[in-house]
């Protein structure tokens, strides 16, 4: 499974968006557009990403831009994997 697919899988699972989750795509906006994306969901998503991809995310790396869209979150994961 690609990084894009893994990130989407994590988002759908954590946000429990159900059948409508299939509408999440790389260009889907997150922050302010997905009601299920609250502070607890952000923590759960970050934890799931850390576990899946095997890296740690420092508090100072987390900001709203990371959760602007599915693609911005995927870009962050790729950058962490490349570092």
Biotite code that builds the C-alpha atoms (Angstrom):
import biotite.structure as struc

atoms = struc.array([
    struc.Atom([0.000, 0.000, 0.000], chain_id="A", res_id=1, res_name="UNK", atom_name="CA", element="C"),
    struc.Atom([1.327, 3.461, -0.876], chain_id="A", res_id=2, res_name="UNK", atom_name="CA", element="C"),
    struc.Atom([1.964, 6.235, 1.644], chain_id="A", res_id=3, res_name="UNK", atom_name="CA", element="C"),
    struc.Atom([-1.065, 8.102, 0.270], chain_id="A", res_id=4, res_name="UNK", atom_name="CA", element="C"),
    struc.Atom([-3.298, 5.073, 0.800], chain_id="A", res_id=5, res_name="UNK", atom_name="CA", element="C"),
    struc.Atom([-1.917, 4.445, 4.291], chain_id="A", res_id=6, res_name="UNK", atom_name="CA", element="C"),
    struc.Atom([-2.544, 8.042, 5.373], chain_id="A", res_id=7, res_name="UNK", atom_name="CA", element="C"),
    struc.Atom([-6.086, 7.897, 3.992], chain_id="A", res_id=8, res_name="UNK", atom_name="CA", element="C"),
    struc.Atom([-6.660, 4.602, 5.797], chain_id="A", res_id=9, res_name="UNK", atom_name="CA", element="C"),
    struc.Atom([-5.492, 6.140, 9.084], chain_id="A", res_id=10, res_name="UNK", atom_name="CA", element="C"),
    struc.Atom([-7.693, 9.206, 8.599], chain_id="A", res_id=11, res_name="UNK", atom_name="CA", element="C"),
    struc.Atom([-10.774, 7.132, 7.792], chain_id="A", res_id=12, res_name="UNK", atom_name="CA", element="C"),
    struc.Atom([-10.172, 4.849, 10.748], chain_id="A", res_id=13, res_name="UNK", atom_name="CA", element="C"),
    struc.Atom([-9.485, 7.539, 13.346], chain_id="A", res_id=14, res_name="UNK", atom_name="CA", element="C"),
    struc.Atom([-12.163, 9.939, 12.139], chain_id="A", res_id=15, res_name="UNK", atom_name="CA", element="C"),
    struc.Atom([-14.653, 7.085, 11.761], chain_id="A", res_id=16, res_name="UNK", atom_name="CA", element="C"),
    struc.Atom([-16.134, 8.790, 8.745], chain_id="A", res_id=17, res_name="UNK", atom_name="CA", element="C"),
    struc.Atom([-17.778, 5.617, 7.485], chain_id="A", res_id=18, res_name="UNK", atom_name="CA", element="C"),
    struc.Atom([-18.976, 5.351, 3.879], chain_id="A", res_id=19, res_name="UNK", atom_name="CA", element="C"),
    struc.Atom([-18.510, 9.086, 3.368], chain_id="A", res_id=20, res_name="UNK", atom_name="CA", element="C"),
    struc.Atom([-14.853, 8.520, 4.153], chain_id="A", res_id=21, res_name="UNK", atom_name="CA", element="C"),
    struc.Atom([-14.454, 7.162, 0.677], chain_id="A", res_id=22, res_name="UNK", atom_name="CA", element="C"),
    struc.Atom([-14.834, 10.778, -0.444], chain_id="A", res_id=23, res_name="UNK", atom_name="CA", element="C"),
    struc.Atom([-11.545, 11.691, 1.258], chain_id="A", res_id=24, res_name="UNK", atom_name="CA", element="C"),
    struc.Atom([-8.942, 12.210, -1.449], chain_id="A", res_id=25, res_name="UNK", atom_name="CA", element="C"),
    struc.Atom([-5.506, 13.785, -1.596], chain_id="A", res_id=26, res_name="UNK", atom_name="CA", element="C"),
    struc.Atom([-6.996, 17.191, -2.332], chain_id="A", res_id=27, res_name="UNK", atom_name="CA", element="C"),
    struc.Atom([-9.643, 16.969, 0.404], chain_id="A", res_id=28, res_name="UNK", atom_name="CA", element="C"),
    struc.Atom([-9.507, 19.812, 2.907], chain_id="A", res_id=29, res_name="UNK", atom_name="CA", element="C"),
    struc.Atom([-9.345, 18.712, 6.539], chain_id="A", res_id=30, res_name="UNK", atom_name="CA", element="C"),
    struc.Atom([-9.070, 21.478, 9.136], chain_id="A", res_id=31, res_name="UNK", atom_name="CA", element="C"),
    struc.Atom([-12.360, 23.330, 9.331], chain_id="A", res_id=32, res_name="UNK", atom_name="CA", element="C"),
    struc.Atom([-14.037, 21.001, 6.822], chain_id="A", res_id=33, res_name="UNK", atom_name="CA", element="C"),
    struc.Atom([-14.178, 17.672, 8.623], chain_id="A", res_id=34, res_name="UNK", atom_name="CA", element="C"),
    struc.Atom([-16.292, 17.968, 11.757], chain_id="A", res_id=35, res_name="UNK", atom_name="CA", element="C"),
    struc.Atom([-14.734, 14.849, 13.279], chain_id="A", res_id=36, res_name="UNK", atom_name="CA", element="C"),
    struc.Atom([-11.256, 16.430, 13.212], chain_id="A", res_id=37, res_name="UNK", atom_name="CA", element="C"),
    struc.Atom([-10.970, 17.778, 16.748], chain_id="A", res_id=38, res_name="UNK", atom_name="CA", element="C"),
    struc.Atom([-7.971, 17.982, 19.070], chain_id="A", res_id=39, res_name="UNK", atom_name="CA", element="C"),
    struc.Atom([-8.380, 14.389, 20.272], chain_id="A", res_id=40, res_name="UNK", atom_name="CA", element="C"),
    struc.Atom([-8.578, 13.162, 16.682], chain_id="A", res_id=41, res_name="UNK", atom_name="CA", element="C"),
    struc.Atom([-5.368, 15.051, 15.834], chain_id="A", res_id=42, res_name="UNK", atom_name="CA", element="C"),
    struc.Atom([-3.547, 13.304, 18.685], chain_id="A", res_id=43, res_name="UNK", atom_name="CA", element="C"),
    struc.Atom([-4.928, 9.924, 17.581], chain_id="A", res_id=44, res_name="UNK", atom_name="CA", element="C"),
    struc.Atom([-3.936, 10.526, 13.957], chain_id="A", res_id=45, res_name="UNK", atom_name="CA", element="C"),
    struc.Atom([-0.412, 11.545, 14.930], chain_id="A", res_id=46, res_name="UNK", atom_name="CA", element="C"),
    struc.Atom([-0.054, 8.488, 17.173], chain_id="A", res_id=47, res_name="UNK", atom_name="CA", element="C"),
    struc.Atom([-1.310, 6.171, 14.427], chain_id="A", res_id=48, res_name="UNK", atom_name="CA", element="C"),
    struc.Atom([1.112, 7.737, 11.920], chain_id="A", res_id=49, res_name="UNK", atom_name="CA", element="C"),
    struc.Atom([4.030, 7.333, 14.340], chain_id="A", res_id=50, res_name="UNK", atom_name="CA", element="C"),
    struc.Atom([3.156, 3.682, 14.891], chain_id="A", res_id=51, res_name="UNK", atom_name="CA", element="C"),
    struc.Atom([2.570, 2.890, 11.209], chain_id="A", res_id=52, res_name="UNK", atom_name="CA", element="C"),
    struc.Atom([5.640, 4.612, 9.811], chain_id="A", res_id=53, res_name="UNK", atom_name="CA", element="C"),
    struc.Atom([8.036, 4.139, 12.733], chain_id="A", res_id=54, res_name="UNK", atom_name="CA", element="C"),
    struc.Atom([9.074, 7.703, 13.517], chain_id="A", res_id=55, res_name="UNK", atom_name="CA", element="C"),
    struc.Atom([8.393, 10.232, 16.256], chain_id="A", res_id=56, res_name="UNK", atom_name="CA", element="C"),
    struc.Atom([6.674, 13.570, 15.766], chain_id="A", res_id=57, res_name="UNK", atom_name="CA", element="C"),
    struc.Atom([7.853, 16.396, 18.017], chain_id="A", res_id=58, res_name="UNK", atom_name="CA", element="C"),
    struc.Atom([5.305, 18.881, 19.363], chain_id="A", res_id=59, res_name="UNK", atom_name="CA", element="C"),
    struc.Atom([7.018, 21.759, 17.548], chain_id="A", res_id=60, res_name="UNK", atom_name="CA", element="C"),
    struc.Atom([6.473, 19.997, 14.200], chain_id="A", res_id=61, res_name="UNK", atom_name="CA", element="C"),
    struc.Atom([2.695, 20.073, 14.564], chain_id="A", res_id=62, res_name="UNK", atom_name="CA", element="C"),
    struc.Atom([0.740, 23.027, 13.219], chain_id="A", res_id=63, res_name="UNK", atom_name="CA", element="C"),
    struc.Atom([-2.464, 23.755, 11.363], chain_id="A", res_id=64, res_name="UNK", atom_name="CA", element="C"),
    struc.Atom([-0.763, 23.670, 7.967], chain_id="A", res_id=65, res_name="UNK", atom_name="CA", element="C"),
    struc.Atom([-0.025, 19.984, 8.452], chain_id="A", res_id=66, res_name="UNK", atom_name="CA", element="C"),
    struc.Atom([-3.773, 19.311, 8.708], chain_id="A", res_id=67, res_name="UNK", atom_name="CA", element="C"),
    struc.Atom([-4.874, 21.710, 5.964], chain_id="A", res_id=68, res_name="UNK", atom_name="CA", element="C"),
    struc.Atom([-5.538, 18.818, 3.573], chain_id="A", res_id=69, res_name="UNK", atom_name="CA", element="C"),
    struc.Atom([-4.919, 15.136, 3.088], chain_id="A", res_id=70, res_name="UNK", atom_name="CA", element="C"),
    struc.Atom([-2.043, 15.984, 0.749], chain_id="A", res_id=71, res_name="UNK", atom_name="CA", element="C"),
    struc.Atom([-0.363, 18.293, 3.275], chain_id="A", res_id=72, res_name="UNK", atom_name="CA", element="C"),
    struc.Atom([-0.474, 15.515, 5.879], chain_id="A", res_id=73, res_name="UNK", atom_name="CA", element="C"),
    struc.Atom([0.879, 13.021, 3.353], chain_id="A", res_id=74, res_name="UNK", atom_name="CA", element="C"),
    struc.Atom([3.628, 15.494, 2.407], chain_id="A", res_id=75, res_name="UNK", atom_name="CA", element="C"),
    struc.Atom([4.614, 15.746, 6.076], chain_id="A", res_id=76, res_name="UNK", atom_name="CA", element="C"),
    struc.Atom([4.811, 11.940, 6.362], chain_id="A", res_id=77, res_name="UNK", atom_name="CA", element="C"),
    struc.Atom([6.970, 11.715, 3.228], chain_id="A", res_id=78, res_name="UNK", atom_name="CA", element="C"),
    struc.Atom([9.313, 14.428, 4.505], chain_id="A", res_id=79, res_name="UNK", atom_name="CA", element="C"),
    struc.Atom([9.707, 12.595, 7.838], chain_id="A", res_id=80, res_name="UNK", atom_name="CA", element="C"),
    struc.Atom([10.459, 9.333, 6.041], chain_id="A", res_id=81, res_name="UNK", atom_name="CA", element="C"),
    struc.Atom([13.054, 11.048, 3.846], chain_id="A", res_id=82, res_name="UNK", atom_name="CA", element="C"),
    struc.Atom([14.857, 12.697, 6.779], chain_id="A", res_id=83, res_name="UNK", atom_name="CA", element="C"),
])
